Amino acid sequence: MSNPPKGLLISAPSSGTGKTTVMLGLLRALAQDGLAVQPFKSGPDYIDPAFHRAAAGRASFNFDTWAMNEGLLGAISAQSAGADIVIAEGSMGLYDGVAFAGETGHGTSAETAAKMGWGVILVIDVSGQAQSAAAVALGFREYRPDLNFAGVILNRVASPRHERLTRLGMEAHGIKVLGSLPRRGDLALPERHLGLIQAFEHPDLEAAISGYADFLRENVDLEAIKAAATGGETLVPGSLPKPPAQKIALAQDAAFSFTYPHLLAGWRAAGAEITPFSPLADEAPAADADLVWLPGGYPELHAGQLAAAQTFRKAMLQHAETRPVHGECGGYMALGQALIDKEGNSHEMLGLLGLVTSYEKRKFHLGYRKAQLGAPMPGFEAGATLRGHEFHYSTILEEPDAPLAEVLDAEGAPVPETGSIKGHTTGTFFHLIAEAES
């Protein structure tokens, strides 16, 4: 087994510091230099991997120390075969994760970097501070001394004087400054309520990424960043997730797009045929599909269009009479009786389940989920334990069907979103990541 390429993890003290734009610019700049760059995302994110792929020209995968066992982590690590360097993006702050780990880790970006032996670059928003930023960096470096702390990139620097004072603080404590990015208001990626818009919705993604790369080239030491990459022990690869059916019709458009890349890679590697279709374009799933899978996304933004999609509706009802249908989060909502948008308008959904959800009064649901199935769902028998992640703003008004699972959060507390089963149709509010070992 060959050793994986050396790597770096781009992290930050908190969300909102600009690490995603640094990540995209760095991916593109290194690719422009002729390197094969393997991107990863630490943690449960459905949107960033598509941006990574656009910037690096290579599929990005999630790496999750809470939800994935060692074999799956090894299988995902092996996707870097043939790359010259790995660049991973952290989620939230470097040390942010769950409070209770149980038989797995806390799901922090720091755990990912430590497991892979990657160097950590901390992107620090230095707005409103100068030498004090060094105290932040020093605290992050000393909080976990076993990490390879490669250095910092200063972001949103106001002036040459501001940069000089900030660098003085870093240098006084031996913290390497790998770049200093001047404050620019046009670097933010467009966002909506779940974070970034989807990559394919960006009005000019290629121009944006090229601009980030040029900005990084002008303001960071690319050679020092390349030299800071490190690698640890090779993880022994296990298996990617097995497909839930042989021929899978996968909804794929602006309303349904949140599918983890490692799931699709595993399904394809095992020989499953995945046929995409667009409910928004009123397309029917493949008539000979063994399973229809509706992933999460933004059905609430397209509820009227989905309600009017009669070809889609008729085909889904016909399929569900004899074969399985499964929906996750937004897909689960679309399988329900109705979806109420933020203006209070009720839109008829497929009615395969009795679920009624509303965005009129938003309620934030976020976190890891551990689910023990009380009934089978596609790919898993009753009694199986699944790990996943929930992230949405909808409120359940009615969930009358039989519960699919007993669902707990990462700290072991029960959550009311149990999912549903009715006939051949199942749905969950959590996005599946992997089957748990226990």
FIDOFI-152355 format. One record per residue: x negated, y negated, z of N, C-alpha, C in turn; residue in one letter. Coordinates in steps of 0.05 Angstrom, whole numbers, padded with zeros to 5 digits, always signed. Atoms other than C-alpha are relative to their C-alpha. Layout:
<nodes>
XYZXYZXYZA
...
</nodes>
This chain:
<nodes>
-00017+00024+00000+00000+00000+00000-00018-00025+00000M
+00016+00024+00002-00030-00066-00022+00009-00020+00021S
-00006+00021-00019-00034-00124+00027+00017-00021-00013N
-00016+00022+00011+00019-00179+00017-00017-00025-00003P
+00015+00025+00003-00005-00247-00005+00001-00016+00026P
+00000+00017-00023-00024-00298+00048+00023-00020-00003K
-00023+00017+00001+00030-00347+00067+00000-00022+00021G
-00005+00023-00018+00054-00410+00102+00030-00002+00006L
-00028+00006-00007+00119-00426+00138+00003-00030+00005L
-00005+00028-00003+00145-00497+00131+00023-00004+00020I
-00020+00003-00021+00181-00516+00195+00000-00029+00010S
-00004+00027-00010+00199-00576+00237+00009+00001+00029A
-00011+00000-00027+00218-00597+00307+00030+00003+00002P
-00029-00001+00000+00291-00601+00287+00010-00001-00029S
-00012+00004+00027+00339-00602+00228-00001-00030-00007S
-00001+00028+00009+00341-00665+00186-00026-00015-00002G
+00026+00014+00001+00267-00679+00184-00011-00002-00029T
+00010+00001+00027+00259-00669+00109-00015+00025-00009G
+00016-00023+00007+00229-00599+00108+00009+00013-00027K
-00009-00013+00025+00273-00575+00050-00012-00014-00025T
+00012+00014+00023+00249-00630+00002-00030+00005-00001T
+00029-00007-00001+00177-00616+00025-00003+00029-00012V
+00001-00027+00010+00190-00542+00012+00003+00002-00030M
-00005-00002+00029+00218-00552-00058-00023-00013-00016L
+00022+00013+00014+00163-00601-00078-00025+00017+00001G
+00024-00017-00003+00109-00554-00052+00002+00025-00018L
-00003-00024+00018+00138-00493-00088-00006-00008-00029L
+00004+00008+00028+00140-00531-00154-00029-00008-00006R
+00028+00009+00004+00071-00563-00146-00019+00024-00002A
+00018-00024+00001+00038-00496-00132+00005+00016-00025L
-00006-00014+00025+00075-00464-00190-00012-00014-00024A
+00012+00015+00022+00051-00520-00235-00030+00005-00001Q
+00029-00006-00001-00020-00503-00213-00006+00028-00009D
+00005-00026+00011-00011-00434-00242+00003+00023+00020G
-00003-00021-00020+00004-00396-00177+00027+00013-00002L
-00026-00014-00004+00058-00343-00172+00007-00003+00029A
-00007+00008-00027+00094-00369-00110+00025+00016+00008V
-00023-00014-00010+00140-00324-00070+00014-00016+00023Q
-00014+00015-00022+00192-00364-00030+00016+00020+00018P
-00018-00014-00019+00228-00338+00032+00014-00021+00016F
-00015+00017-00019+00279-00368+00079+00002+00015+00026K
-00002-00012-00026+00274-00353+00153+00028-00006+00011S
-00026+00005-00011+00343-00343+00182+00023+00003-00019G
-00024-00006+00016+00415-00337+00157+00009-00024-00016P
-00007+00023+00017+00422-00388+00101+00009+00011-00027D
-00011-00010+00026+00466-00377+00039-00006-00018-00023Y
+00003+00020+00021+00446-00439+00000-00029-00005-00008I
+00028+00007+00006+00371-00453+00005-00013+00019-00020D
+00014-00017+00019+00348-00390-00032+00003-00007-00029P
-00004+00007+00028+00379-00414-00097-00016-00025-00007A
+00018+00022+00005+00342-00480-00091-00029+00009-00002F
+00027-00011+00001+00278-00442-00077-00006+00013-00028H
+00003-00014+00026+00288-00400-00140-00003-00020-00022R
+00002+00021+00021+00298-00462-00182-00027-00013+00001A
+00026+00013-00003+00234-00492-00155-00024+00018-00007A
+00023-00018+00003+00189-00431-00157+00002+00018-00024A
-00003-00019+00022+00218-00391-00214-00002+00029+00008G
+00002-00027-00011+00220-00330-00169+00021+00003+00022R
-00022-00004-00019+00277-00301-00127-00010-00003+00028A
+00006+00004-00029+00277-00322-00054+00018+00018+00016S
-00014-00018-00017+00299-00276+00002+00000-00010+00029F
-00001+00007-00029+00322-00286+00074-00016+00021+00016N
+00017-00016-00018+00277-00259+00129+00011-00005+00028F
-00016+00005-00025+00317-00250+00194-00008+00019+00022D
+00009-00017-00021+00285-00223+00257+00021+00008+00020T
-00022-00008-00017+00351-00220+00294+00017+00021-00013W
-00020-00017+00013+00394-00185+00243-00012+00024-00014A
+00013-00021+00016+00343-00140+00207-00018+00017+00016M
+00019-00018-00013+00306-00079+00231-00027-00001-00014N
+00027+00001+00011+00232-00067+00217-00001+00009-00029E
+00001-00010+00027+00245-00026+00155+00011-00019-00020G
-00011+00019+00019+00289-00078+00122-00018-00024-00002L
+00019+00023+00001+00240-00134+00141-00023+00008-00019L
+00021-00009+00017+00186-00092+00108+00008+00002-00030G
-00009-00002+00027+00228-00080+00046+00002-00028-00013A
-00002+00027+00010+00241-00155+00039-00028-00012-00003I
+00028+00009+00003+00167-00171+00051-00012+00010-00026S
+00012-00012+00024+00150-00124-00006+00009-00014-00025A
-00008+00015+00024+00188-00170-00054-00021-00020-00009Q
+00022+00019+00007+00125-00213-00052-00021+00013-00017S
+00020-00014+00016+00087-00161-00092-00005-00015-00026A
+00007+00015+00025+00049-00195-00149-00002-00030+00003G
+00003+00029-00005+00052-00264-00118-00028-00007+00009A
+00026+00010-00009-00009-00306-00104+00001-00012+00028D
-00003+00013-00026+00019-00341-00043+00029+00000+00008I
-00027+00001-00010+00081-00340+00001+00004-00027+00013V
-00008+00024-00014+00116-00404+00022+00028+00005+00010I
-00026-00006-00012+00173-00394+00071+00011-00026+00013A
-00012+00023-00013+00222-00446+00097+00014+00009+00026E
-00014-00006-00025+00244-00445+00170+00028-00011+00000G
-00026+00011-00004+00313-00460+00195+00001-00014+00027S
-00002+00016-00024+00331-00512+00248-00028-00008+00009M
+00027+00005-00010+00271-00525+00294-00015+00026+00002G
+00018-00023+00001+00212-00478+00297+00007+00022+00020L
-00005-00019-00022+00232-00446+00363+00030+00004+00006Y
-00028-00002-00005+00308-00450+00356+00011+00028-00009D
-00012-00026+00006+00345-00383+00359+00021+00006+00020G
-00021-00008-00018+00393-00344+00402-00012+00003+00028V
+00010-00002-00028+00388-00342+00478-00004+00028+00009A
+00002-00028-00008+00399-00268+00485-00008+00017-00024F
+00010-00015+00023+00359-00221+00441+00009+00029-00001A
-00008-00028+00000+00380-00151+00463-00022+00017-00012G
+00020-00018+00011+00345-00098+00422-00015-00012-00024E
+00014+00013+00022+00322-00148+00369-00011-00027+00009T
+00012+00025-00007+00287-00215+00367+00021-00022+00003G
-00017+00023-00004+00314-00284+00378+00007-00015-00026H
-00007+00011+00026+00317-00300+00304-00013-00027-00006G
+00012+00026+00004+00270-00360+00307-00020+00001-00024T
+00020+00002+00021+00225-00384+00251-00028+00007+00011S
+00026-00007-00012+00166-00377+00299-00004+00031+00000A
+00003-00029+00001+00181-00302+00304-00007+00010-00028E
+00006-00008+00028+00181-00296+00229-00030-00005-00007T
+00028+00007+00006+00114-00332+00223-00019+00019+00015A
+00018-00017-00015+00083-00290+00279+00000+00029-00011A
-00002-00027+00011+00108-00224+00250-00015+00003-00026K
+00013-00002+00026+00080-00240+00182-00029-00011+00000M
+00027+00012-00002+00017-00276+00206-00003-00025-00017G
+00001+00024+00017+00035-00338+00165-00009-00024+00016W
+00006+00026-00012+00006-00406+00181+00025-00017+00001G
-00023+00017-00004+00056-00457+00206-00008-00029-00005V
+00002+00029+00005+00061-00528+00177+00024-00013+00011I
-00023+00014-00013+00104-00574+00219+00004-00027-00014L
-00008+00025+00012+00140-00630+00182+00013-00017+00022V
-00009+00017-00021+00149-00687+00231+00010-00027-00011I
-00011+00027+00007+00195-00747+00220-00012-00019+00021D
+00014+00018-00018+00151-00802+00250+00014-00027+00002V
-00014+00025-00002+00204-00856+00244+00002-00008+00030S
-00003+00010-00027+00203-00900+00306-00021+00009+00020G
+00021-00007-00018+00139-00872+00335-00027+00000-00015Q
+00027-00001+00013+00064-00869+00321-00016+00021+00015A
+00016-00019-00014+00014-00837+00369+00018+00020+00015Q
-00017-00018-00014+00073-00806+00406+00007+00025-00016S
-00005-00023+00017+00083-00760+00346-00019+00023+00006A
+00020-00020-00006+00019-00725+00367+00009+00017+00024A
-00010-00015-00023+00052-00706+00433+00020+00022-00008A
-00019-00019+00011+00107-00672+00394-00015+00023-00013V
+00015-00021+00013+00058-00634+00351-00016+00017+00020A
+00016-00014-00021+00015-00616+00411+00018+00020+00015L
-00018-00018-00014+00075-00588+00447+00008+00024-00016G
-00007-00022+00017+00095-00546+00388-00023+00020-00003F
+00023-00017+00003+00025-00520+00380-00005+00017+00025R
+00006-00014-00025+00017-00501+00454+00023+00017+00010E
-00023-00015-00010+00088-00474+00464-00004+00030-00006Y
+00005-00028+00006+00067-00409+00430-00028+00001-00012R
+00028+00001+00009-00009-00405+00425-00008+00022-00020P
+00007-00022+00019-00008-00340+00385+00006-00007-00029D
-00006+00008+00028+00019-00376+00324-00025-00013-00012L
+00021+00014+00015-00029-00399+00271+00011-00027-00008N
-00010+00027+00005-00014-00474+00274-00019-00013-00020F
+00018+00010+00021-00042-00499+00208-00003-00030-00001A
+00001+00030+00001-00025-00573+00215+00027-00012-00004G
-00025+00015+00002+00027-00626+00204+00001-00015-00027V
-00006+00020+00021+00058-00666+00147+00017-00021+00012I
-00015+00023-00011+00080-00735+00169+00020-00009-00020L
-00021+00009+00019+00146-00755+00138+00012-00026+00009N
-00013+00026-00004+00180-00822+00131-00018-00020+00014R
+00020+00019-00010+00118-00863+00144+00006-00028-00010V
-00010+00026+00007+00135-00937+00144-00021-00017-00015A
+00020+00018+00011+00068-00969+00125-00028+00012+00004S
+00028-00010-00005-00008-00957+00120-00008-00003+00029P
+00007+00003-00028-00015-00984+00191+00014+00022+00017R
-00015-00021-00013+00039-00936+00215-00015+00027-00003H
+00014-00025+00005+00002-00878+00182-00026+00001+00016E
+00026+00000-00014-00065-00899+00212+00003+00005+00030R
-00004-00004-00029-00038-00903+00283+00009+00029+00006L
-00010-00027-00004-00002-00836+00275-00023+00020-00003T
+00023-00018+00004-00064-00802+00248-00020-00001+00023R
+00018+00002-00023-00105-00829+00306+00008+00018+00023L
-00011-00017-00021-00060-00793+00355-00005+00029-00006G
+00004-00028+00008-00065-00728+00316-00029+00008+00002M
+00029-00006+00000-00140-00731+00308-00011+00002+00028E
+00010-00001-00027-00150-00744+00382+00005+00027+00013A
-00006-00026-00012-00121-00675+00396-00005+00023-00020H
+00008-00021+00019-00150-00636+00337+00022+00011-00017G
-00022-00009+00017-00085-00632+00298-00005-00010-00028I
+00007+00007+00027-00098-00630+00224+00025-00012-00015K
-00021+00013+00016-00057-00678+00181-00004+00008-00029V
+00002-00011+00027-00044-00644+00115+00014-00018-00021L
-00013+00019+00018-00003-00701+00085+00015-00021+00015G
-00015+00023-00012+00032-00767+00098+00019-00010-00022S
-00020+00007+00020+00097-00781+00061+00013-00027+00006L
-00013+00026-00004+00119-00854+00054+00031+00003+00001P
-00030+00000-00002+00192-00868+00072+00012-00007-00027R
-00014+00004+00025+00236-00862+00011+00029+00008+00003R
-00028-00007-00004+00311-00864+00010+00012+00018-00021G
-00011-00016+00021+00320-00825-00054-00008+00029+00001D
+00010-00028-00002+00290-00759-00029+00021+00019+00012L
-00019-00018-00012+00352-00732+00006+00016+00015-00020A
-00017-00016+00017+00389-00675-00027+00029-00005+00007L
-00029+00004-00006+00465-00683-00033+00010+00021+00019P
-00011-00019-00020+00503-00651+00025+00030-00001+00000E
-00028+00000-00008+00573-00630+00045+00002+00014+00026R
-00003-00008-00028+00602-00599+00108-00015+00025+00008H
+00017-00023-00007+00562-00534+00105-00029-00004-00004L
+00028+00006+00005+00497-00569+00090-00003-00010-00029G
+00005+00008+00028+00468-00577+00020+00023+00009-00018L
-00016-00011+00021+00511-00573-00041-00014+00024-00012I
+00013-00023+00013+00498-00510-00082-00018-00010-00022Q
+00020+00008+00020+00439-00511-00129+00012-00006-00027A
-00010+00004+00027+00480-00504-00192+00019-00024-00002F
-00017+00024+00000+00524-00563-00171-00016-00026-00001E
+00016+00024+00000+00466-00612-00167+00001-00014-00027H
-00003+00013+00026+00475-00665-00221-00025+00001-00017P
+00024-00002+00015+00402-00661-00242-00022+00013+00017D
+00018-00014-00019+00365-00609-00201-00029+00001-00010L
+00027-00002+00011+00306-00601-00248-00016-00026+00004E
+00014+00026-00003+00290-00675-00247-00006-00006+00030A
+00004+00004-00029+00298-00677-00171-00024+00016+00010A
+00023-00017-00009+00250-00619-00160-00026-00010-00011I
+00024+00010+00012+00200-00647-00209-00009-00025+00015S
+00007+00024-00016+00203-00713-00171-00011+00006+00027G
+00011-00008-00026+00191-00679-00105-00028+00010-00003Y
+00027-00010+00004+00131-00643-00134-00020-00023-00005A
+00018+00023+00005+00101-00708-00160-00006-00015+00026D
+00003+00014-00025+00113-00741-00093-00019+00015+00019F
+00018-00017-00017+00079-00683-00056-00029-00002-00010L
+00027+00002+00011+00019-00686-00103-00014-00026+00008R
+00012+00026-00006+00009-00759-00089-00007-00004+00029E
+00001+00006-00028+00014-00753-00014-00009+00023+00019N
+00010-00022-00017-00010-00685+00011-00025+00011-00012V
+00025-00013+00008-00075-00646+00007+00007+00028-00008D
-00008-00027+00009-00054-00587-00036-00021+00021+00004L
+00021-00019-00003-00121-00554-00033-00003+00009+00029E
+00001-00007-00028-00122-00557+00043+00024+00017+00008A
-00024-00016-00005-00051-00529+00044-00004+00029-00010I
+00005-00027+00010-00071-00471+00000-00020+00015+00018K
+00021-00013-00017-00132-00457+00044+00011+00007+00028A
-00011-00006-00026-00088-00457+00106+00017+00025+00001A
-00016-00024+00001-00048-00396+00083-00014+00023+00013A
+00011-00024-00014-00058-00334+00125+00019+00023-00003T
-00017-00023+00001-00031-00264+00127-00007+00020+00022G
+00005-00019-00022-00023-00210+00179+00002+00029-00010G
-00002-00029+00007-00010-00135+00179+00023+00004-00020E
-00021-00007+00018+00031-00104+00124+00023+00014+00015T
-00023-00014-00012+00101-00085+00147+00007+00025-00018L
-00007-00024+00015+00120-00014+00127+00028-00003-00011V
-00027+00005+00012+00177-00021+00078+00019+00023+00004P
-00022-00020-00001+00242+00016+00091+00017-00004-00025G
-00018+00002+00023+00303+00012+00046+00016-00026+00001S
-00019+00022+00002+00343-00047+00022+00028+00011+00004L
-00027-00011-00004+00418-00042+00036+00011+00015-00024P
-00011-00017+00021+00455+00011-00002+00026-00013-00010K
-00024+00013+00012+00512-00009-00049+00025+00012+00012P
-00026-00011-00010+00584-00002-00024+00017+00014-00021P
-00014-00013+00021+00606+00024-00091-00018+00002-00025A
+00017-00002+00023+00578+00044-00159+00004-00023-00019Q
-00005+00023+00018+00612-00010-00201+00015-00021+00017K
-00010+00021-00017+00623-00075-00163+00007-00025-00016I
-00007+00025+00012+00662-00134-00190-00004-00022+00021A
+00009+00021-00020+00631-00195-00155+00010-00027-00009L
-00009+00028+00006+00667-00262-00154-00024-00018+00002A
+00024+00016+00001+00616-00314-00173+00006-00026-00015Q
-00004+00027+00012+00631-00388-00185-00003-00020+00023D
+00004+00021-00020+00633-00454-00147+00016+00006+00026A
-00016-00006-00023+00686-00425-00099-00011+00024+00015A
+00009-00025-00012+00651-00358-00085-00029+00005-00009F
+00028-00003+00009+00575-00357-00086-00019+00008+00022S
+00018-00005-00023+00547-00341-00016-00005+00030+00004F
+00008-00028-00003+00516-00272-00024-00030+00001+00005T
+00028-00002-00006+00450-00255+00008-00015+00015-00022Y
+00015-00012+00023+00397-00240-00046-00009+00029+00006P
+00010-00027-00006+00371-00178-00009+00022+00021-00003H
-00021-00019+00004+00440-00146-00012+00003+00007-00030L
-00003-00005+00029+00446-00154-00088-00024+00015-00010L
+00024-00014+00009+00374-00131-00097+00002+00030+00008A
-00003-00028-00009+00389-00068-00056+00021+00015-00016G
-00021-00013+00016+00453-00054-00093-00010+00008-00028W
+00011-00005+00027+00418-00060-00160-00021+00022+00000R
+00022-00019-00002+00357-00020-00138+00011+00029+00003A
-00012-00027-00003+00403+00038-00120+00017+00008-00024A
-00013-00007+00025+00434+00037-00189+00028-00010-00003G
-00027+00011+00003+00499+00000-00176+00001-00020-00023A
-00005+00020+00021+00528-00041-00232+00017-00023+00011E
-00014+00023-00011+00548-00111-00212+00010-00017-00023I
-00012+00015+00022+00596-00147-00259+00013-00026+00012T
-00011+00025-00011+00608-00221-00242+00025-00008-00015P
-00024+00012+00012+00674-00256-00255+00006-00025+00015F
-00007+00026-00012+00702-00325-00241+00030-00003+00005S
-00028+00006-00006+00768-00333-00204+00008-00028-00009P
-00006+00028+00008+00764-00408-00218+00006-00002-00029L
-00006+00000+00028+00763-00393-00292+00024+00018-00007A
-00023-00019+00003+00823-00347-00281-00007+00025-00014D
+00009-00025+00011+00783-00286-00299+00008+00023+00018E
-00006-00024-00015+00803-00216-00278-00026+00015+00006A
+00023-00017-00005+00753-00170-00245+00000+00023-00020P
+00001-00023+00019+00729-00112-00289+00021+00021+00007A
-00022-00018-00004+00787-00065-00298-00009+00027+00011A
+00010-00026-00009+00743-00004-00284-00017-00002+00025D
+00016+00004-00024+00710-00033-00221+00009+00019+00022A
-00007-00017-00023+00707+00013-00161+00007-00018+00024D
-00003+00019-00022+00706-00048-00114+00000-00028-00010L
+00002+00029+00004+00721-00122-00117-00009-00013+00025V
+00013+00012-00023+00678-00164-00071+00002-00031-00004W
-00002+00029+00001+00696-00237-00057-00019-00012+00022L
+00018+00012-00020+00637-00272-00023+00010-00026+00011P
-00007+00027-00010+00639-00336+00017-00006-00022-00020G
+00005+00022+00018+00636-00404-00014+00018-00024+00009G
-00016+00024-00006+00682-00465-00018+00028+00002-00012Y
-00027-00001+00012+00753-00441-00035+00017-00023+00008P
-00016+00022-00010+00780-00499+00006-00002-00024-00019E
+00003+00022+00019+00753-00547-00047+00014+00005-00027L
-00012-00008+00026+00788-00509-00103+00026+00015+00004H
-00023-00016-00007+00850-00483-00069+00023-00001-00020A
-00021+00003+00019+00899-00511-00119-00006+00016-00026G
+00007-00014+00024+00861-00482-00177+00002+00030+00004Q
-00002-00028-00006+00857-00414-00144+00029+00009+00002L
-00028-00007-00002+00931-00415-00129+00013+00002-00027A
-00012+00000+00028+00946-00427-00203-00012+00021-00018A
+00015-00020+00017+00899-00371-00228+00016+00026-00001A
-00019-00023+00001+00953-00321-00248-00012+00025-00011Q
+00014-00024+00010+00909-00274-00288-00016+00013+00022T
+00016-00009-00022+00862-00268-00229+00019+00013+00021F
-00019-00010-00020+00921-00258-00181+00011+00027-00008R
-00013-00025+00009+00955-00204-00222-00020+00023+00001K
+00020-00022+00001+00891-00164-00232-00009+00008+00028A
+00008-00007-00027+00872-00168-00158+00021+00016+00014M
-00021-00015-00012+00940-00144-00135+00001+00029-00012L
+00000-00026+00013+00937-00087-00185-00023+00017+00010Q
+00024-00015-00010+00866-00067-00164+00005+00010+00028H
-00003-00006-00029+00884-00068-00090+00020+00022+00006A
-00019-00022-00004+00940-00017-00100-00014+00026+00004E
+00013-00026-00001+00890+00039-00108-00030+00000+00007T
+00029+00002-00004+00819+00013-00097-00007-00023+00019R
+00006+00019-00021+00782-00027-00044-00007-00029-00010P
+00007+00028+00004+00776-00103-00041-00011-00010+00027V
+00011+00011-00025+00732-00139+00009-00006-00030-00004H
+00007+00028+00001+00724-00213+00025-00015-00009+00025G
+00015+00011-00022+00675-00251+00068+00005-00030+00002E
-00004+00028-00005+00691-00319+00099+00018-00013-00020C
-00017+00012+00020+00716-00360+00040+00015+00021-00016G
-00014-00022+00014+00732-00294+00004+00022+00011+00017G
-00020-00010-00019+00770-00271+00066+00024-00019-00001Y
-00022+00020+00002+00811-00336+00064+00017+00003-00025M
-00013-00003+00025+00827-00325-00009+00018+00025-00001A
-00016-00025-00001+00854-00255+00006+00025-00004+00017L
-00022+00004-00018+00902-00285+00056+00025-00010-00013G
-00026+00010+00010+00973-00312+00050-00001-00029-00009Q
+00000+00029+00007+00957-00386+00049-00025-00013+00012A
+00023+00016-00010+00901-00437+00057+00010-00029+00000L
-00008+00028-00002+00917-00507+00082-00024-00018-00001I
+00024+00017+00005+00869-00560+00057+00000-00023+00021D
+00004+00020-00020+00844-00620+00097+00021-00022+00000K
-00022+00019+00001+00902-00663+00073+00026+00011+00010E
-00024-00012-00010+00952-00614+00101+00017+00014-00021G
-00014-00014+00021+00973-00584+00034-00004+00030+00002N
+00002-00029-00001+00988-00509+00036-00002+00011-00028S
+00004-00012+00026+00963-00468-00023+00003+00030+00003H
-00004-00029+00000+00986-00397-00037-00025+00014-00009E
+00023-00016+00007+00929-00348-00037+00010+00028-00009M
-00007-00025+00013+00929-00275-00060+00021+00016+00016L
-00020-00014-00016+00972-00248-00002-00007+00029+00004G
+00007-00028-00006+00934-00182+00003-00003+00004+00030L
+00000+00000-00029+00926-00200+00077+00019-00022+00009L
-00019+00020-00011+00972-00240+00122-00014-00025+00010G
+00016+00022-00011+00916-00289+00141+00009-00027-00010L
-00006+00028+00007+00934-00363+00142-00022-00017+00014V
+00021+00017-00011+00876-00413+00151+00005-00029-00007T
-00005+00029+00004+00874-00488+00156-00026-00016+00004S
+00022+00020-00003+00823-00544+00146+00011-00027+00009Y
-00011+00025-00008+00871-00597+00169-00011-00010+00027E
+00014+00006-00025+00842-00594+00239-00025+00018+00001K
+00025-00015+00003+00770-00573+00230-00010+00010+00027R
+00013-00011-00024+00737-00528+00281-00025+00015-00010K
+00026-00010+00009+00664-00510+00275-00005+00027+00012F
+00007-00027-00009+00646-00436+00278-00028+00006-00012H
+00027-00005+00009+00572-00420+00275-00014+00020+00019L
+00017-00018-00016+00528-00363+00298-00002+00028-00011G
+00003-00029+00006+00504-00292+00292+00024+00016+00010Y
-00021-00017-00008+00555-00237+00296-00009+00030+00000R
+00004-00029-00001+00551-00164+00317+00027+00013+00001K
-00027-00011+00003+00611-00123+00295+00000+00030+00000A
-00004-00029+00001+00631-00052+00311+00027+00005-00014Q
-00024-00005+00016+00680-00028+00258+00019+00019+00014L
-00021-00018-00010+00745+00001+00284+00013+00015-00023G
-00011-00013+00024+00764+00020+00213-00022-00002-00022A
+00021+00002+00021+00722+00033+00150+00004-00024-00017P
+00000+00021+00021+00704-00022+00102-00020+00009-00022M
+00017-00010+00022+00668-00014+00035-00029+00002+00008P
+00028-00006-00006+00600+00018+00046-00005+00009+00028G
+00004-00007-00028+00611+00033+00120+00024+00015+00012F
-00021-00015-00013+00649+00083+00162+00009-00014+00026E
-00009+00009-00026+00690+00067+00224-00021+00008+00021A
+00021-00005-00020+00643+00062+00283-00027-00012-00006G
+00025+00012+00008+00587+00030+00244-00003-00028+00014A
+00005+00027-00012+00554-00032+00276-00014-00017-00021T
+00011+00018+00021+00540-00090+00229-00010-00026+00014L
+00009+00026-00009+00501-00154+00239+00005-00020-00023R
-00006+00021+00020+00520-00218+00204-00001-00027+00012G
+00001+00027-00009+00529-00292+00210+00025-00014-00009H
-00025+00015+00006+00590-00338+00212-00006-00030+00000E
+00005+00029+00002+00590-00411+00189+00023-00011-00017F
-00022+00013+00014+00655-00447+00172+00014-00019+00018H
-00014+00021-00014+00702-00502+00193+00031+00005+00001Y
-00029-00005+00002+00770-00468+00184+00011+00010+00026S
-00014-00009-00024+00821-00452+00238+00020+00021-00009T
-00019-00021+00006+00861-00388+00238+00027-00008+00012I
-00027+00005-00010+00936-00402+00243+00015+00027+00004L
-00012-00026-00002+00958-00330+00231-00020+00021-00009E
+00017-00023+00008+00919-00264+00229+00014+00025+00009E
-00018-00020-00010+00974-00213+00234-00007+00030-00005P
+00006-00028+00008+00941-00151+00204-00017+00014+00021D
+00016-00016-00019+00904-00096+00241-00028-00011+00000A
+00028+00010-00001+00835-00119+00266-00019+00020-00012P
+00020-00017+00012+00777-00092+00227-00022+00009+00019L
+00023-00006-00017+00725-00095+00282+00002-00014+00026A
+00005+00015-00025+00706-00115+00352-00025-00016-00006E
+00022+00018+00009+00662-00176+00340-00010-00015+00024V
+00013+00014-00022+00612-00205+00390-00019-00021-00012L
+00020+00018+00009+00567-00265+00385-00028+00010+00009D
+00027-00010-00006+00491-00260+00395-00005+00004+00030A
+00004-00003-00028+00498-00266+00470+00019+00022+00012E
-00018-00021-00009+00549-00209+00474+00028-00008+00007G
-00027+00009-00006+00611-00251+00483+00019+00006-00023A
-00018-00006+00022+00672-00230+00443+00009-00026-00014P
-00011+00022+00016+00696-00276+00387+00027+00009-00011V
-00027-00008+00009+00769-00278+00363+00002+00007-00029P
-00001-00006+00029+00752-00272+00289-00008+00029-00005E
+00005-00029+00002+00758-00196+00284-00001+00010-00028T
-00004-00011+00027+00770-00191+00210+00026+00015-00001G
-00026-00013+00004+00830-00154+00181-00003+00023-00019S
-00003-00022+00019+00849-00090+00145+00029+00005-00005I
-00027-00007+00008+00912-00076+00107-00001+00015-00027K
+00002-00017+00024+00917-00019+00057-00029+00003-00008G
+00027-00002+00011+00855-00020+00013-00016-00026+00003H
+00012+00027-00002+00838-00093+00031-00012-00005+00028T
+00014+00008-00025+00788-00115+00084-00012-00027-00003T
+00013+00026+00000+00759-00181+00104-00012-00007+00026G
+00014+00010-00024+00712-00214+00154-00006-00029-00003T
+00010+00027+00001+00694-00284+00173-00030-00001+00001F
+00029+00000+00000+00622-00263+00182-00011+00009-00027F
+00015-00009+00024+00574-00255+00123-00018+00023+00008H
+00016-00023-00006+00543-00186+00125-00029-00004-00007L
+00029+00000+00005+00467-00184+00132-00011+00028-00001I
+00011-00027-00001+00452-00112+00151+00015+00017+00020A
-00010-00019-00020+00475-00050+00188-00019+00001+00023E
+00017-00001-00024+00449-00048+00259-00008+00028+00006A
+00008-00027-00008+00411+00010+00288+00017+00011+00023E
-00017-00009-00022+00457+00012+00348+00023-00020+00005S
</nodes>
